Amino acid sequence: MALEHLFQGSALNAVDAKGRVSVPAFLRQVIERRGDARTIVLAKHDAFPALSAYDPAYAALRHEKLERLLEKQETDPAAELEYARRTMMAFGATEEVPYDSSGRIVLPPMMRRKGQVEALALFIGVGETFQIWNPKLFLADANVPDDMKDIARFRIEERGA
């Protein structure tokens, strides 16, 4: 199953005290092109101190990928345990949040804590999914390419933050 519509671009939006943040229109358009749900699935990112986000329809594709990975590793005795761990994180450690007509979501407290999201949320499209970062952590992360950090700095300057 190939995805026809991919998440691209970046934006920086304010997060209020209740955890409300507006999801950029360019990301919502992809969600709505992929399916009928006006919902975003949030999870702690596997590698970064950030949140991974996607549409509910992507969950089936994610499951297929995990199944293929298990098939490739079936001769490894630890593969079943690793598969169980990955599926637990991929599906049990997620939260679905609806967005309203203006595109606002409420970041659940657990997800906000897991992603360390404070007053600002940096949205980064990464193809099949998008990420939600605390911009301070994004700029401090040694694994983030310098060109992406330049984009984040531009978004921060543009916002006057």
N, C-alpha and C positions, 0 to 999 in steps of 0.2 A: 504494500500500500504506500504509494508516494503521496506526499503532501503537495497540493497544488498552490497553496497560499502559505507564505513564510513570514515570520516576524522580522522586521527590519527597522532600523532607526534607533533614535535615543531621545529621551526627554527627561526633564527634572521637574518634579511637582512637590508642592508642600503637603505635609501630613499634619492634620490637626491633632489636638490633644486626645480626641476619641479614636484616633487611628484612621480617620477618613482621608482618602486620597483619590484623586481623579486619575483613572487609567487613560493614557493618551489615546486619542481617536484612532491613530494609525494602527494601534494594537487591537482595539475593539473591532475594527473593520475586519481584521484577519479572523478573529474569533467568530464573528457573525458570518463570514464567508464559508467557514469550515463546518458550521452547524447552526442549529436554532437556539442553542443555549446562550443566555446572556449571563454566563457564569465563568469564573476563572478558578482553576485549581492551583493552589499554592503548596509548595513543598520546600524544605531546606535544600539548598543546592548541594550536590554530592561533593564538589571540590572547593567551592568558594564560600566565604562568609556572606552569603546572599540568599535570596529566595529564587527558586525556579518557578515559573508560572506558565500555564498553558490552558487551552480549551478542554472541556471534558472529552471530546472526541479523540484527542491525542492520547488519552489513557490507554485505549485499545492498541494503538500503535506501539506505545511504550511496553505493553505486556508482550506483544509479538517480538520485540527486540530482546527482551529478557529471556524469552523462550529460545530464540535462536542462539543466544550466548550460552545458555545451558547445554544445548545440543552440541555446540562446538567443544565444550569442556566436559562432555559426558564420561571420558576416561579418567578424569581427575576425581578421586574420592571426595574431595572437599567441595566439589561443584554443587551438589544438592544443598549443602548448608549455605554456601554463598548465594545460591539462587533464592533460598528462603529469606536470607537477610536482605537481599536486594528488593524482592517483591514486598517484604514487610515495609521497607522504607518508601518504596515507590507508591504504595497504595494505602498503607495504614498511617503513615506520617504525613498525610495531606489534609487540606481543608478546602472545601469548595465555597466560594463567596460570590454572591450575585452582584451585578452592578446595576445601578439605577439608570434612568433615562439620560442623566447628565454624565454617566460614565464613572460615578463614584463607587468605590468599594470601602468596606471597613476592614482593615487589616486585623485579623483575629489576634488577640494578645500573645498567644503562643507563637504564631508565625512572626509577629513583629519582633518578639524576643529572639527567635531563632535567626532571623535575618539582621538583627541589630539595627532595625530601621527606626530612625528618630524623627526629626523635624522635616527632613527632605527624603524623597525617594527618587533614585535614579533608575529609569527604565531603559534596558538595553535589549534590543531584538537580536536573537542569536539563531535565527532560522526556524527550526521546529518549535522552539519555545522562546520565552523571553525571561530576563532576569530583573529582579528588583533589588537594588543595592542601597546601602547607606553610602552617600558619595564620599565621605571621609575614608571609609574602608576601601572603597574602589580605588581612590587615589593612592592609598598606602599599600595596596596589594602588589607584591613583586611579580606575580604571575599575569597581571593585566598589562597588555602591550602599551607602550608609551603613546602611540597614536590615539588609542582609546582614552587614555588619561587626558590627552589634549582636548578631546571632544567633551569629556566631563567638565574640565576646567572652563571651556567655552560655555557650557550650559549653566554652570554656576555663576559666571560673570554676567551672562545674559539675564539671569534672574535677579542679579544684584545681591546674591546671598553671600 
